[in-house]
């Protein structure tokens, strides 16, 4: 039955999303606690599981479309799950990038106290959690709220980059470390952006209307 298959796909994509959430959380925790073992586990073990999830989801979604030939909302749901899988794969790559930067940074003196990056991570991960919940509950209203929160992460990114730019200008010896920190902010920004994309797709799935490019607020 198509409905049973969609339920199975939803369960699997939720598990995939939880795994990627954990990867991002552990990458930031490893940075803050200077835990090289944790960072390497994310890179060597967690990423492989994320890649396995991605391949599994692609295969299952394509099989479902071929077998059941869904239409309308059911087709939108399966296509959204397929797109979410691709987004989660990118988020897993982002977590690995954070780990690489963190491994570089924890062996060197801090450029500045890490205050805004943990806040940025907290907000971005919260957006991802709420995006996944909006999908689970088919909740377009929550999805809209998540989209509006993207500005919070962007403002924190701009603040961090501005401060680090000043550090680099005053002390060229900080350039390499500051650039690694900027790379971390870029990867966290991507978490927020992809969470926003998921929520836009939730709204389309539920209402059949697109708010991409701010065509509807």
C-alpha positions as a Markdown table, in Angstrom:
| # | Residue | x | y | z |
|---|---|---|---|---|
| 1 | Unk | 0.0 | 0.0 | 0.0 |
| 2 | Unk | 1.2 | 3.5 | -0.9 |
| 3 | Unk | 0.2 | 5.0 | 2.5 |
| 4 | Unk | 2.3 | 2.3 | 4.3 |
| 5 | Unk | 5.3 | 3.0 | 2.1 |
| 6 | Unk | 5.1 | 6.7 | 2.7 |
| 7 | Unk | 4.9 | 6.0 | 6.5 |
| 8 | Unk | 8.0 | 3.9 | 6.2 |
| 9 | Unk | 9.8 | 6.6 | 4.2 |
| 10 | Unk | 8.9 | 9.2 | 6.7 |
| 11 | Unk | 10.2 | 7.1 | 9.6 |
| 12 | Unk | 13.5 | 6.5 | 7.8 |
| 13 | Unk | 14.0 | 10.2 | 6.9 |
| 14 | Unk | 13.3 | 11.2 | 10.5 |
| 15 | Unk | 16.0 | 8.8 | 11.7 |
| 16 | Unk | 18.4 | 10.2 | 9.1 |
| 17 | Unk | 17.6 | 13.8 | 10.2 |
| 18 | Unk | 18.2 | 12.9 | 13.9 |
| 19 | Unk | 21.5 | 11.4 | 12.9 |
| 20 | Unk | 22.6 | 14.5 | 11.1 |
| 21 | Unk | 21.5 | 16.7 | 14.0 |
| 22 | Unk | 23.7 | 14.6 | 16.3 |
| 23 | Unk | 26.6 | 15.0 | 13.9 |
| 24 | Unk | 26.3 | 18.8 | 14.0 |
| 25 | Unk | 25.9 | 18.9 | 17.8 |
| 26 | Unk | 28.9 | 16.7 | 18.3 |
| 27 | Unk | 31.1 | 18.7 | 15.9 |
| 28 | Unk | 30.4 | 21.9 | 17.9 |
| 29 | Unk | 30.7 | 20.1 | 21.3 |
| 30 | Unk | 34.1 | 18.7 | 20.1 |
| 31 | Unk | 35.2 | 22.2 | 19.3 |
| 32 | Unk | 34.1 | 23.7 | 22.6 |
| 33 | Unk | 35.5 | 20.9 | 24.7 |
| 34 | Unk | 38.6 | 20.3 | 22.6 |
| 35 | Unk | 37.7 | 16.6 | 22.2 |
| 36 | Unk | 39.7 | 15.3 | 19.2 |
| 37 | Unk | 38.3 | 11.8 | 19.7 |
| 38 | Unk | 34.7 | 13.0 | 19.3 |
| 39 | Unk | 35.6 | 15.0 | 16.3 |
| 40 | Unk | 37.3 | 12.1 | 14.6 |
| 41 | Unk | 34.3 | 9.8 | 15.4 |
| 42 | Unk | 32.0 | 12.2 | 13.6 |
| 43 | Unk | 34.3 | 12.2 | 10.6 |
| 44 | Unk | 35.1 | 8.5 | 10.5 |
| 45 | Unk | 32.0 | 6.8 | 11.7 |
| 46 | Unk | 29.0 | 9.1 | 11.7 |
| 47 | Unk | 29.7 | 10.4 | 8.1 |
| 48 | Unk | 29.7 | 6.8 | 6.8 |
| 49 | Unk | 26.3 | 6.1 | 8.4 |
| 50 | Unk | 25.0 | 9.3 | 6.9 |
| 51 | Unk | 26.2 | 8.3 | 3.4 |
| 52 | Unk | 24.5 | 4.9 | 3.8 |
| 53 | Unk | 21.3 | 6.6 | 4.8 |
| 54 | Unk | 21.5 | 8.8 | 1.7 |
| 55 | Unk | 21.9 | 5.9 | -0.7 |
| 56 | Unk | 19.1 | 4.0 | 1.1 |
| 57 | Unk | 16.7 | 6.9 | 0.8 |
| 58 | Unk | 17.4 | 7.5 | -2.8 |
| 59 | Unk | 16.8 | 3.9 | -3.7 |
| 60 | Unk | 13.6 | 3.6 | -1.6 |
| 61 | Unk | 12.1 | 6.8 | -3.0 |
| 62 | Unk | 12.8 | 5.8 | -6.6 |
| 63 | Unk | 11.3 | 2.4 | -6.0 |
| 64 | Unk | 8.2 | 3.8 | -4.4 |
| 65 | Unk | 7.6 | 6.2 | -7.4 |
| 66 | Unk | 8.1 | 3.4 | -9.9 |
| 67 | Unk | 5.9 | 0.9 | -8.0 |
| 68 | Unk | 3.0 | 3.0 | -7.0 |
| 69 | Unk | 3.1 | 5.9 | -9.5 |
| 70 | Unk | 1.8 | 8.3 | -6.9 |
| 71 | Unk | 0.1 | 11.6 | -7.8 |
| 72 | Unk | -0.7 | 15.0 | -6.2 |
| 73 | Unk | 0.1 | 15.2 | -2.5 |
| 74 | Unk | 1.6 | 11.7 | -2.2 |
| 75 | Unk | 4.0 | 12.4 | -5.0 |
| 76 | Unk | 5.0 | 15.8 | -3.5 |
| 77 | Unk | 5.6 | 14.0 | -0.2 |
| 78 | Unk | 7.9 | 11.4 | -1.7 |
| 79 | Unk | 9.8 | 14.0 | -3.8 |
| 80 | Unk | 10.2 | 16.1 | -0.6 |
| 81 | Unk | 11.6 | 13.1 | 1.3 |
| 82 | Unk | 14.1 | 12.6 | -1.6 |
| 83 | Unk | 15.1 | 16.2 | -1.5 |
| 84 | Unk | 15.4 | 16.2 | 2.3 |
| 85 | Unk | 17.8 | 13.2 | 2.0 |
| 86 | Unk | 20.0 | 15.2 | -0.3 |
| 87 | Unk | 19.9 | 18.1 | 2.1 |
| 88 | Unk | 20.8 | 15.9 | 5.0 |
| 89 | Unk | 23.7 | 14.5 | 3.1 |
| 90 | Unk | 25.0 | 18.1 | 2.6 |
| 91 | Unk | 24.5 | 18.8 | 6.3 |
| 92 | Unk | 26.5 | 15.7 | 7.2 |
| 93 | Unk | 29.3 | 17.0 | 5.0 |
| 94 | Unk | 29.0 | 20.4 | 6.8 |
| 95 | Unk | 29.4 | 18.7 | 10.1 |
| 96 | Unk | 32.6 | 17.0 | 8.8 |
| 97 | Unk | 33.9 | 20.4 | 7.6 |
| 98 | Unk | 33.3 | 21.8 | 11.1 |
| 99 | Unk | 35.2 | 18.9 | 12.6 |
| 100 | Unk | 38.2 | 19.5 | 10.3 |
| 101 | Unk | 38.3 | 23.1 | 11.3 |
| 102 | Unk | 37.9 | 22.2 | 15.0 |
| 103 | Unk | 40.8 | 19.8 | 14.9 |
| 104 | Unk | 43.0 | 22.5 | 13.5 |
| 105 | Unk | 41.8 | 25.1 | 16.1 |
| 106 | Unk | 41.9 | 23.0 | 19.3 |
| 107 | Unk | 45.7 | 22.6 | 18.8 |
| 108 | Unk | 46.3 | 26.3 | 18.7 |
| 109 | Unk | 45.6 | 29.4 | 20.9 |
| 110 | Unk | 42.1 | 30.8 | 20.7 |
| 111 | Unk | 41.7 | 33.9 | 18.5 |
| 112 | Unk | 38.9 | 35.1 | 20.8 |
| 113 | Unk | 36.4 | 33.5 | 23.3 |
| 114 | Unk | 33.8 | 31.4 | 21.5 |
| 115 | Unk | 30.5 | 33.1 | 22.4 |
| 116 | Unk | 28.6 | 33.8 | 19.2 |
| 117 | Unk | 29.4 | 30.6 | 17.4 |
| 118 | Unk | 27.8 | 28.4 | 20.1 |
| 119 | Unk | 24.8 | 30.7 | 20.0 |
| 120 | Unk | 24.7 | 30.4 | 16.2 |
| 121 | Unk | 24.9 | 26.6 | 16.4 |
| 122 | Unk | 22.2 | 26.5 | 19.0 |
| 123 | Unk | 19.8 | 28.5 | 16.8 |
| 124 | Unk | 20.7 | 26.7 | 13.6 |
| 125 | Unk | 20.3 | 23.2 | 15.2 |
| 126 | Unk | 17.0 | 24.4 | 16.7 |
| 127 | Unk | 15.8 | 25.4 | 13.3 |
| 128 | Unk | 16.7 | 22.0 | 11.9 |
| 129 | Unk | 14.8 | 20.3 | 14.8 |
| 130 | Unk | 11.7 | 22.4 | 14.2 |
| 131 | Unk | 11.9 | 21.9 | 10.4 |
| 132 | Unk | 11.9 | 18.2 | 10.9 |
| 133 | Unk | 9.0 | 18.4 | 13.3 |
| 134 | Unk | 7.1 | 20.6 | 10.9 |
| 135 | Unk | 7.5 | 17.8 | 8.4 |
| 136 | Unk | 6.5 | 15.1 | 10.8 |
| 137 | Unk | 3.4 | 17.0 | 11.8 |
| 138 | Unk | 2.7 | 18.5 | 8.4 |
| 139 | Unk | 2.6 | 21.8 | 10.2 |
| 140 | Unk | 2.8 | 24.7 | 7.7 |
| 141 | Unk | 2.6 | 27.3 | 10.4 |
| 142 | Unk | 5.6 | 26.1 | 12.3 |
| 143 | Unk | 7.4 | 25.9 | 9.0 |
| 144 | Unk | 6.7 | 29.6 | 8.3 |
| 145 | Unk | 8.1 | 30.6 | 11.7 |
| 146 | Unk | 11.3 | 28.6 | 11.0 |
| 147 | Unk | 11.8 | 30.4 | 7.7 |
| 148 | Unk | 11.6 | 33.8 | 9.6 |
| 149 | Unk | 14.3 | 32.7 | 12.1 |
| 150 | Unk | 16.9 | 32.5 | 9.3 |
| 151 | Unk | 17.6 | 36.2 | 9.9 |
| 152 | Unk | 18.8 | 35.4 | 13.4 |
| 153 | Unk | 21.5 | 33.1 | 12.2 |
| 154 | Unk | 22.5 | 35.5 | 9.4 |
| 155 | Unk | 22.9 | 38.3 | 11.9 |
| 156 | Unk | 25.1 | 36.2 | 14.2 |
| 157 | Unk | 27.2 | 35.2 | 11.1 |
| 158 | Unk | 27.7 | 38.8 | 10.2 |
| 159 | Unk | 28.7 | 39.7 | 13.7 |
| 160 | Unk | 31.3 | 36.9 | 13.9 |
| 161 | Unk | 32.8 | 37.6 | 10.5 |
| 162 | Unk | 33.0 | 41.3 | 11.3 |
| 163 | Unk | 34.8 | 40.7 | 14.6 |
| 164 | Unk | 37.2 | 38.2 | 13.1 |
| 165 | Unk | 38.0 | 40.5 | 10.2 |
| 166 | Unk | 39.1 | 43.1 | 12.7 |
| 167 | Unk | 41.3 | 40.6 | 14.5 |
| 168 | Unk | 42.9 | 39.6 | 11.2 |
| 169 | Unk | 43.5 | 43.3 | 10.3 |
| 170 | Unk | 45.2 | 44.0 | 13.6 |
| 171 | Unk | 47.2 | 40.8 | 13.9 |
| 172 | Unk | 48.0 | 38.9 | 10.7 |
| 173 | Unk | 49.2 | 35.9 | 12.8 |
| 174 | Unk | 45.5 | 35.2 | 13.5 |
| 175 | Unk | 44.5 | 34.9 | 9.8 |
| 176 | Unk | 44.6 | 31.2 | 9.4 |
| 177 | Unk | 42.7 | 30.5 | 12.7 |
| 178 | Unk | 40.2 | 33.2 | 12.0 |
| 179 | Unk | 39.5 | 31.8 | 8.5 |
| 180 | Unk | 38.8 | 28.4 | 10.1 |
| 181 | Unk | 36.3 | 30.0 | 12.4 |
| 182 | Unk | 34.7 | 31.8 | 9.5 |
| 183 | Unk | 34.4 | 28.5 | 7.8 |
| 184 | Unk | 32.5 | 27.1 | 10.8 |
| 185 | Unk | 30.1 | 30.0 | 10.6 |
| 186 | Unk | 29.5 | 29.3 | 6.9 |
| 187 | Unk | 28.7 | 25.7 | 7.7 |
| 188 | Unk | 26.3 | 26.7 | 10.4 |
| 189 | Unk | 24.7 | 29.2 | 8.1 |
| 190 | Unk | 24.1 | 26.3 | 5.7 |
| 191 | Unk | 22.3 | 24.4 | 8.4 |
| 192 | Unk | 19.8 | 27.3 | 8.8 |
| 193 | Unk | 19.5 | 27.7 | 5.0 |
| 194 | Unk | 18.7 | 24.1 | 4.4 |
| 195 | Unk | 16.3 | 24.0 | 7.3 |
| 196 | Unk | 14.5 | 26.9 | 5.6 |
| 197 | Unk | 14.5 | 25.0 | 2.4 |
| 198 | Unk | 12.9 | 22.0 | 4.2 |
| 199 | Unk | 10.2 | 24.3 | 5.6 |
| 200 | Unk | 9.5 | 25.8 | 2.3 |
| 201 | Unk | 8.9 | 22.3 | 1.0 |
| 202 | Unk | 6.7 | 21.5 | 3.9 |
| 203 | Unk | 4.5 | 24.4 | 3.1 |
| 204 | Unk | 4.4 | 23.3 | -0.6 |
| 205 | Unk | 3.6 | 19.7 | 0.5 |
| 206 | Unk | 0.8 | 20.7 | 2.8 |
| 207 | Unk | -0.7 | 23.6 | 0.8 |
| 208 | Unk | 0.4 | 23.0 | -2.7 |
| 209 | Unk | 1.8 | 26.5 | -2.8 |
| 210 | Unk | 5.4 | 27.7 | -3.1 |
| 211 | Unk | 6.8 | 30.5 | -0.9 |
| 212 | Unk | 10.3 | 30.3 | -2.5 |
| 213 | Unk | 11.7 | 33.7 | -3.5 |
| 214 | Unk | 9.1 | 35.2 | -1.2 |
| 215 | Unk | 6.2 | 34.7 | -3.6 |
| 216 | Unk | 4.0 | 34.2 | -0.5 |
| 217 | Unk | 4.6 | 35.1 | 3.1 |
